[in-house]
Amino acid sequence: MNDDSRMRSWERRTEIPLFAASLLFLTSYAVRVLAPDLSRLWLDFWLALTAVSWACFAVDYGVRLRLSGRGVRFVVTRWLDTVVLVLPLLRPLRMVRVYNAVQARRDQPTLSLYARVITYAGMTSVLLGFAASLAVYQAERDAPGTTIRTFGDAAWWACSTLTTVGYGDVAPVTPQGRLVAAALMACGLALLGAVTGSFSSWLLQTFTREDEKKPP
């Protein structure tokens, strides 16, 4: 078994555990942002869960780095994995790599595969929007002159930004909030591009197969 085969095998085995770890990371982060008045003991507990889940990502990255046998080349070519390791809240962006793999297949992907890509990309868009809402709410809620005073304001802002509508009624004013906004704009374009691209390809294949069924 070569290095690529071993790494693919490792990724298949760890897919579900890492998904659970990502949900744990997001949950623990959400609790610390939305419930800052918890006792010190509980806050430390949720902080420890955040650290444990991040450690899972770090171990996975280290194992895949070693299995690849590429060293620095792995860090460069798998830059998205590196970004996700540094900022675990961006883990939903791994969906873009799945979409690219589907598009790169030489044979035509099945309609059910396209449907799963659309579903997964839609779900990860929601998770990314939720994570951005938490991050911008944490940065903005106590800032002077802020228009994002509640988590509801942050969620509304994330929806309008992620969908590139941008009403402008609420907007971040802090450097941290604006950095989150810039990242969400870029990430939103990537994820929504995966959704719309898959949907368009799905429709084209559907119409093509319907035409092929018609009698000459």
Backbone as numpy.savetxt, mean C-alpha at the origin, in Angstrom:
# Nx Ny Nz CAx CAy CAz Cx Cy Cz
17.82 -26.01 -6.76 16.97 -24.81 -6.76 17.85 -23.57 -6.76
17.65 -22.66 -7.75 18.48 -21.46 -7.84 17.99 -20.39 -6.88
18.71 -19.25 -6.88 18.38 -18.18 -5.93 16.98 -17.63 -6.17
16.60 -17.42 -7.43 15.28 -16.87 -7.72 14.17 -17.80 -7.27
14.36 -19.09 -7.46 13.35 -20.06 -7.04 13.21 -20.07 -5.53
14.33 -20.02 -4.83 14.27 -20.00 -3.37 13.57 -18.74 -2.87
13.83 -17.60 -3.51 13.21 -16.37 -3.06 11.70 -16.39 -3.35
11.31 -16.91 -4.51 9.88 -17.01 -4.80 9.18 -17.94 -3.83
9.85 -19.02 -3.48 9.27 -19.95 -2.50 9.11 -19.28 -1.14
10.13 -18.51 -0.74 10.05 -17.78 0.53 8.91 -16.76 0.50
8.76 -16.05 -0.59 7.71 -15.04 -0.69 6.33 -15.66 -0.65
6.17 -16.84 -1.25 4.87 -17.51 -1.19 4.53 -17.93 0.23
5.53 -18.45 0.96 5.29 -18.91 2.33 5.00 -17.76 3.29
5.58 -16.61 3.03 5.45 -15.50 3.98 4.37 -14.50 3.60
3.69 -14.72 2.49 2.71 -13.74 2.02 1.62 -13.48 3.06
1.00 -14.54 3.57 -0.10 -14.37 4.53 0.41 -13.85 5.87
1.50 -14.41 6.45 2.00 -13.86 7.72 2.38 -12.38 7.62
2.97 -11.96 6.51 3.34 -10.56 6.36 2.11 -9.67 6.16
1.09 -10.21 5.52 -0.16 -9.46 5.41 -0.76 -9.23 6.80
-0.72 -10.28 7.63 -1.21 -10.14 9.01 -0.37 -9.13 9.79
0.96 -9.17 9.57 1.83 -8.22 10.25 1.55 -6.79 9.81
1.23 -6.60 8.54 0.92 -5.26 8.06 -0.37 -4.74 8.67
-1.36 -5.62 8.82 -2.61 -5.22 9.49 -2.36 -4.89 10.96
-1.49 -5.67 11.60 -1.14 -5.41 12.99 -0.44 -4.06 13.13
0.47 -3.77 12.20 1.19 -2.50 12.22 0.20 -1.34 12.08
-0.71 -1.45 11.11 -1.66 -0.38 10.87 -2.61 -0.21 12.05
-3.04 -1.32 12.64 -3.95 -1.26 13.79 -3.29 -0.60 14.99
-2.06 -1.01 15.29 -1.36 -0.45 16.45 -1.08 1.03 16.24
-0.75 1.40 15.02 -0.51 2.81 14.72 -1.80 3.61 14.85
-2.91 3.05 14.36 -4.20 3.73 14.44 -4.63 3.96 15.89
-4.43 2.96 16.72 -4.82 3.10 18.13 -4.02 4.21 18.80
-2.72 4.28 18.52 -1.89 5.30 19.16 -2.23 6.71 18.66
-2.72 6.82 17.41 -3.09 8.13 16.88 -4.48 8.55 17.33
-5.43 7.62 17.29 -6.83 7.95 17.56 -7.18 7.91 19.05
-6.36 7.24 19.84 -6.64 7.15 21.28 -5.40 7.53 22.08
-4.96 8.79 21.96 -3.73 9.20 22.66 -3.89 9.30 24.18
-5.14 9.26 24.66 -5.38 9.40 26.10 -5.36 8.06 26.84
-5.00 7.00 26.16 -4.88 5.72 26.84 -3.79 5.78 27.91
-3.88 4.85 28.84 -2.86 4.81 29.89 -1.49 4.51 29.28
-0.46 4.89 30.01 0.90 4.69 29.51 1.17 3.22 29.23
0.61 2.33 30.05 0.83 0.89 29.87 0.28 0.43 28.52
-0.94 0.87 28.18 -1.55 0.47 26.92 -0.82 1.08 25.72
-0.42 2.33 25.86 0.32 2.95 24.76 1.65 2.21 24.50
2.32 1.81 25.59 3.55 1.04 25.43 3.28 -0.31 24.79
2.14 -0.91 25.13 1.76 -2.20 24.56 1.58 -2.08 23.05
0.84 -1.07 22.61 0.61 -0.90 21.18 1.89 -0.49 20.45
2.74 0.26 21.13 4.04 0.62 20.54 4.90 -0.63 20.35
4.83 -1.54 21.31 5.60 -2.79 21.21 5.09 -3.62 20.03
3.77 -3.66 19.83 3.22 -4.39 18.69 3.67 -3.77 17.37
3.75 -2.43 17.34 4.25 -1.76 16.14 5.69 -2.19 15.85
6.51 -2.23 16.90 7.91 -2.62 16.74 8.04 -4.08 16.29
7.21 -4.96 16.86 7.27 -6.38 16.50 6.89 -6.58 15.03
5.81 -5.91 14.60 5.39 -6.06 13.21 6.44 -5.50 12.25
7.06 -4.37 12.62 8.12 -3.82 11.76 9.31 -4.78 11.72
9.60 -5.43 12.84 10.71 -6.38 12.87 10.45 -7.55 11.91
9.19 -7.93 11.75 8.85 -8.99 10.79 9.21 -8.56 9.37
8.90 -7.29 9.04 9.25 -6.77 7.72 10.77 -6.76 7.53
11.49 -6.36 8.57 12.95 -6.28 8.48 13.56 -7.67 8.28
13.06 -8.67 9.01 13.57 -10.04 8.86 13.27 -10.55 7.46
12.07 -10.30 6.97 11.71 -10.74 5.62 12.62 -10.09 4.58
12.87 -8.81 4.73 13.74 -8.10 3.78 15.16 -8.68 3.82
15.65 -8.92 5.03 17.00 -9.48 5.16 17.12 -10.86 4.53
16.11 -11.70 4.73 16.14 -13.04 4.16 16.10 -12.97 2.63
15.23 -12.13 2.07 15.15 -12.02 0.63 16.42 -11.41 0.03
17.03 -10.50 0.77 18.30 -9.93 0.32 19.38 -11.02 0.23
19.41 -11.90 1.21 20.41 -12.97 1.19 20.09 -14.02 0.14
18.81 -14.38 0.00 18.43 -15.39 -0.97 18.66 -14.93 -2.41
18.53 -13.62 -2.62 18.71 -13.11 -3.98 20.15 -13.25 -4.45
21.10 -13.15 -3.51 22.51 -13.24 -3.86 23.00 -12.06 -4.69
22.27 -10.94 -4.63 22.61 -9.81 -5.49 23.16 -8.61 -4.72
23.03 -8.61 -3.41 23.57 -7.52 -2.61 22.96 -6.18 -2.95
23.81 -5.22 -3.30 23.35 -3.85 -3.60 22.39 -3.84 -4.78
22.60 -4.73 -5.72 21.71 -4.77 -6.89 20.27 -5.07 -6.48
20.11 -5.92 -5.46 18.76 -6.21 -4.96 18.11 -4.96 -4.41
18.87 -4.16 -3.65 18.34 -2.94 -3.06 17.89 -1.97 -4.15
18.65 -1.91 -5.25 18.33 -0.98 -6.33 17.15 -1.47 -7.15
17.18 -2.74 -7.55 16.13 -3.27 -8.41 14.82 -3.48 -7.67
14.91 -3.76 -6.38 13.69 -3.94 -5.57 13.51 -2.73 -4.66
13.59 -1.55 -5.26 13.55 -0.31 -4.47 12.23 -0.14 -3.74
11.15 -0.66 -4.31 9.86 -0.52 -3.65 9.84 -1.26 -2.32
10.46 -2.45 -2.28 10.55 -3.19 -1.03 11.37 -2.42 0.01
12.41 -1.73 -0.46 13.23 -0.93 0.45 12.43 0.22 1.03
11.64 0.89 0.18 10.81 2.00 0.65 9.78 1.51 1.66
9.17 0.35 1.37 8.16 -0.21 2.28 8.78 -0.58 3.62
10.04 -1.05 3.60 10.70 -1.38 4.86 10.88 -0.13 5.71
11.27 0.99 5.09 11.48 2.23 5.83 10.15 2.83 6.28
9.15 2.76 5.40 7.83 3.33 5.69 6.78 2.24 5.51
6.54 1.41 6.53 5.61 0.29 6.39 4.19 0.70 6.01
3.80 1.95 6.29 2.45 2.38 5.92 2.26 2.39 4.40
3.36 2.33 3.65 3.26 2.30 2.19 3.21 0.88 1.65
3.09 -0.10 2.51 3.07 -1.50 2.07 2.01 -1.79 1.01
0.82 -1.13 1.05 -0.15 -1.38 -0.03 0.40 -1.15 -1.42
1.48 -0.36 -1.57 2.02 -0.11 -2.90 2.64 -1.35 -3.53
2.86 -2.40 -2.75 3.37 -3.64 -3.33 2.41 -4.20 -4.36
1.15 -3.74 -4.30 0.16 -4.19 -5.27 0.56 -3.78 -6.68
1.25 -2.65 -6.83 1.67 -2.19 -8.15 2.60 -3.21 -8.80
3.47 -3.83 -8.01 4.38 -4.84 -8.55 3.61 -6.06 -9.04
2.56 -6.43 -8.33 1.73 -7.55 -8.78 1.08 -7.22 -10.11
0.58 -5.99 -10.23 -0.05 -5.58 -11.49 0.96 -5.62 -12.64
2.16 -5.12 -12.40 3.18 -5.14 -13.45 3.53 -6.56 -13.87
3.57 -7.48 -12.89 3.86 -8.87 -13.21 2.77 -9.48 -14.09
1.52 -9.12 -13.79 0.41 -9.63 -14.61 0.52 -9.09 -16.02
0.82 -7.80 -16.17 0.90 -7.19 -17.48 2.08 -7.74 -18.29
3.12 -8.20 -17.60 4.32 -8.67 -18.29 4.22 -10.13 -18.74
3.14 -10.80 -18.38 2.99 -12.20 -18.77 2.89 -12.32 -20.28
3.56 -13.32 -20.83 3.57 -13.48 -22.28 2.22 -13.99 -22.78
1.66 -14.93 -22.04 0.33 -15.38 -22.42 -0.71 -14.44 -21.83
-1.90 -14.46 -22.34 -2.93 -13.54 -21.87 -3.43 -13.97 -20.50
-3.40 -13.05 -19.51 -3.93 -13.38 -18.20 -5.43 -13.68 -18.29
-5.91 -14.55 -17.42 -7.33 -14.87 -17.42 -8.14 -13.73 -16.85
-9.43 -13.73 -17.17 -10.29 -12.68 -16.66 -10.37 -12.71 -15.14
-10.37 -13.94 -14.56 -10.44 -14.03 -13.10 -9.20 -13.41 -12.45
-8.04 -13.55 -13.12 -6.82 -12.94 -12.58 -6.92 -11.43 -12.61
-7.43 -10.88 -13.69 -7.63 -9.44 -13.76 -8.60 -8.98 -12.67
-9.64 -9.75 -12.45 -10.62 -9.40 -11.42 -9.98 -9.35 -10.05
-9.08 -10.31 -9.78 -8.40 -10.30 -8.48 -7.48 -9.10 -8.35
-6.79 -8.76 -9.44 -5.91 -7.59 -9.40 -6.72 -6.33 -9.10
-7.86 -6.19 -9.76 -8.71 -5.02 -9.53 -9.18 -4.98 -8.08
-9.59 -6.14 -7.57 -10.07 -6.21 -6.17 -8.96 -5.86 -5.20
-7.79 -6.48 -5.37 -6.68 -6.24 -4.46 -6.22 -4.78 -4.53
-6.13 -4.24 -5.74 -5.69 -2.86 -5.89 -6.70 -1.90 -5.25
-7.99 -2.20 -5.40 -9.00 -1.37 -4.76 -8.89 -1.41 -3.25
-8.68 -2.61 -2.71 -8.54 -2.75 -1.26 -7.29 -2.04 -0.75
-6.19 -2.16 -1.48 -4.97 -1.50 -1.01 -5.08 0.02 -1.14
-5.88 0.51 -2.09 -6.12 1.95 -2.18 -6.83 2.44 -0.93
-7.79 1.66 -0.46 -8.51 2.02 0.77 -7.56 2.01 1.96
-6.72 0.97 2.06 -5.77 0.89 3.17 -4.77 2.04 3.13
-4.31 2.37 1.94 -3.36 3.48 1.81 -4.02 4.80 2.21
-5.27 5.00 1.78 -5.99 6.20 2.17 -6.18 6.29 3.68
-6.48 5.16 4.31 -6.64 5.14 5.76 -5.33 5.46 6.46
-4.23 4.87 5.98 -2.92 5.14 6.57 -2.54 6.61 6.42
-2.80 7.19 5.24 -2.50 8.60 5.03 -3.36 9.49 5.91
-4.61 9.10 6.12 -5.50 9.86 7.00 -4.93 9.91 8.42
-4.46 8.76 8.89 -3.87 8.71 10.23 -2.64 9.60 10.33
-1.76 9.49 9.31 -0.51 10.25 9.35 -0.76 11.75 9.30
-1.65 12.20 8.43 -1.89 13.63 8.30 -2.68 14.16 9.50
-3.55 13.34 10.07 -4.29 13.76 11.27 -3.34 13.93 12.44
-2.40 13.02 12.58 -1.41 13.14 13.66 -0.58 14.41 13.51
-0.24 14.75 12.27 0.61 15.92 12.04 -0.17 17.23 12.13
-1.46 17.22 11.79 -2.21 18.46 11.61 -3.12 18.86 12.78
-3.55 17.93 13.60 -4.65 18.20 14.51 -4.37 19.33 15.50
-3.14 19.53 15.89 -2.81 20.58 16.86 -2.05 21.74 16.24
-1.95 21.78 14.93 -1.18 22.83 14.26 -1.97 24.13 14.19
-1.33 25.28 14.35 -2.02 26.56 14.22 -2.56 26.76 12.80
-3.81 27.21 12.71 -4.42 27.47 11.41 -4.80 26.24 10.63
-4.83 25.08 11.27 -5.16 23.86 10.56 -6.63 23.79 10.19
-6.94 23.14 9.10 -8.32 22.87 8.72 -8.67 21.40 8.92
-7.69 20.61 9.35 -7.90 19.19 9.62 -7.88 19.00 11.13
-9.07 19.12 11.73 -9.17 19.08 13.19 -9.65 17.74 13.73
-10.31 16.97 12.90 -10.82 15.66 13.31 -10.34 14.60 12.33
-10.49 13.34 12.75 -10.10 12.26 11.84 -11.02 12.23 10.63
-12.28 12.65 10.82 -13.20 12.73 9.69 -12.69 13.72 8.64
-12.16 14.85 9.09 -11.57 15.82 8.15 -10.41 15.18 7.39
-9.59 14.43 8.11 -8.43 13.79 7.48 -8.86 12.73 6.46
-9.91 11.98 6.80 -10.40 10.95 5.87 -10.98 11.59 4.60
-11.72 12.70 4.78 -12.27 13.41 3.61 -11.14 13.95 2.73
-10.13 14.52 3.37 -8.98 15.02 2.62 -8.30 13.89 1.85
-8.12 12.73 2.50 -7.45 11.61 1.85 -8.25 11.11 0.64
-9.58 11.08 0.77 -10.41 10.63 -0.36 -10.28 11.57 -1.55
-10.36 12.86 -1.29 -10.29 13.82 -2.40 -8.89 13.85 -3.02
-7.85 13.61 -2.21 -6.49 13.60 -2.73 -6.20 12.31 -3.49
-6.61 11.18 -2.94 -6.34 9.89 -3.56 -7.02 9.76 -4.92
-8.18 10.34 -5.03 -8.92 10.27 -6.30 -8.57 11.43 -7.23
-7.59 12.25 -6.83 -7.11 13.41 -7.60 -8.19 14.45 -7.85
-9.25 14.46 -7.03 -10.30 15.48 -7.16 -9.81 16.80 -6.57
-9.34 16.75 -5.32 -8.74 17.92 -4.69 -9.67 19.12 -4.56
-10.70 18.98 -3.71 -11.64 20.09 -3.52 -10.97 21.32 -2.93
-9.99 21.11 -2.04 -9.29 22.24 -1.46 -9.93 22.83 -0.23
-11.05 22.25 0.23 -11.70 22.79 1.43 -10.90 22.48 2.69
-10.16 21.37 2.68 -9.23 21.05 3.76 -7.88 20.72 3.14
-6.83 21.20 3.78 -5.49 20.96 3.24 -4.48 21.04 4.38
-3.41 20.24 4.32 -2.39 20.28 5.37 -1.60 21.59 5.33
-1.18 22.02 6.51 -0.41 23.26 6.62 0.99 23.02 7.18
1.22 21.84 7.76 2.53 21.55 8.35 3.43 20.89 7.31
4.74 21.01 7.47 5.65 20.32 6.54 5.42 18.81 6.50
5.17 18.21 7.68 4.94 16.77 7.70 3.66 16.40 6.95
2.61 17.21 7.17 1.35 16.94 6.50 1.46 17.09 4.99
2.19 18.09 4.55 2.36 18.30 3.10 3.22 17.21 2.48
4.17 16.68 3.25 4.98 15.57 2.75 4.11 14.34 2.56
3.21 14.09 3.52 2.26 12.98 3.38 1.37 13.20 2.16
0.94 14.45 1.96 0.08 14.76 0.82 0.79 14.48 -0.50
2.04 14.89 -0.61 2.79 14.65 -1.85 2.96 13.16 -2.10
3.24 12.41 -1.04 3.41 10.96 -1.19 2.09 10.31 -1.59
0.97 10.77 -1.01 -0.32 10.18 -1.33 -0.71 10.47 -2.78
-0.39 11.66 -3.25 -0.68 11.98 -4.65 0.04 11.01 -5.60
1.33 10.81 -5.35 2.11 9.92 -6.20 1.63 8.48 -6.08
1.40 8.05 -4.84 0.96 6.67 -4.62 -0.44 6.45 -5.18
-1.30 7.45 -5.03 -2.66 7.33 -5.53 -2.68 7.17 -7.03
-1.85 7.92 -7.73 -1.78 7.78 -9.19 -1.33 6.38 -9.59
-0.35 5.84 -8.85 0.15 4.50 -9.17 -0.91 3.44 -8.96
-1.59 3.49 -7.81 -2.59 2.48 -7.50 -3.82 2.61 -8.39
-4.29 3.83 -8.57 -5.46 4.02 -9.43 -5.13 3.65 -10.87
-3.87 3.88 -11.28 -3.47 3.45 -12.60 -3.55 1.94 -12.75
-3.17 1.23 -11.69 -3.27 -0.24 -11.72 -4.72 -0.68 -11.82
-5.60 0.00 -11.08 -7.02 -0.36 -11.11 -7.61 -0.10 -12.49
-7.42 1.11 -13.00 -8.02 1.46 -14.29 -7.39 0.67 -15.43
-6.07 0.44 -15.35 -5.41 -0.35 -16.38 -5.93 -1.78 -16.42
-6.08 -2.40 -15.25 -6.60 -3.76 -15.19 -8.04 -3.81 -15.67
-8.82 -2.82 -15.27 -10.23 -2.80 -15.67 -10.37 -2.65 -17.18
-9.54 -1.79 -17.76 -9.58 -1.61 -19.22 -9.19 -2.89 -19.94
-8.12 -3.54 -19.46 -7.69 -4.80 -20.08 -8.75 -5.88 -19.92
-9.39 -5.89 -18.77 -10.46 -6.86 -18.50 -11.61 -6.67 -19.49
-12.02 -5.41 -19.69 -13.10 -5.14 -20.63 -12.72 -5.54 -22.05
-11.51 -5.22 -22.46 -11.06 -5.56 -23.81 -11.08 -7.06 -24.04
-10.59 -7.82 -23.04 -10.59 -9.27 -23.19 -12.02 -9.81 -23.22
-12.89 -9.21 -22.41 -14.29 -9.65 -22.41 -14.93 -9.44 -23.77
-14.75 -8.26 -24.33 -15.33 -7.96 -25.65 -14.72 -8.86 -26.73
-13.41 -9.11 -26.63 -12.75 -9.96 -27.62 -13.31 -11.36 -27.59
-13.49 -11.91 -26.39 -14.01 -13.27 -26.27 -15.46 -13.35 -26.72
-16.23 -12.28 -26.47 -17.61 -12.26 -26.94 -17.67 -12.25 -28.45
-16.75 -11.48 -29.07 -16.70 -11.44 -30.53 -16.32 -12.79 -31.12
-15.39 -13.49 -30.42 -14.95 -14.78 -30.93 -16.06 -15.83 -30.86
-16.99 -15.64 -29.93 -18.09 -16.60 -29.80 -19.16 -16.40 -30.86
-19.20 -15.22 -31.46 -20.24 -14.96 -32.45 -19.99 -15.80 -33.71
-21.04 -16.31 -34.29 -20.87 -17.11 -35.54 -20.40 -16.22 -36.67
-19.60 -16.73 -37.57 -19.12 -15.92 -38.72 -20.26 -15.55 -39.65
